[in-house]
Amino acid sequence: MNNTQPNNIYPIFDRMLGREDKEALLKQRSVMVWFTGLSGSGKSTIAIALERELHKRGLLCRILDGDNIRS
């Protein structure tokens, strides 16, 4: 192995902002909610309803829909 390379094989993560930095900026704790189920079972509908409720409460939310990510 080349001795000039850093020991960390993921050096980019050393420079990224951490979870704590983002939580402090947003003044909210980060949480992930993952809906799983069969196609057409209402996952996106529930996610949208949850997003609207969190928005009403002043909380930032991001929906990652598998159909949109894969396309």
Secondary structure, 3 states (H helix, E strand, C coil): CCCCCCCCCCHHHHCCCCHHHHHHHHCCCCCCCCCCCCCCCCHHHHHHHHHHHHHHCCCCCCCCCHHHHHC
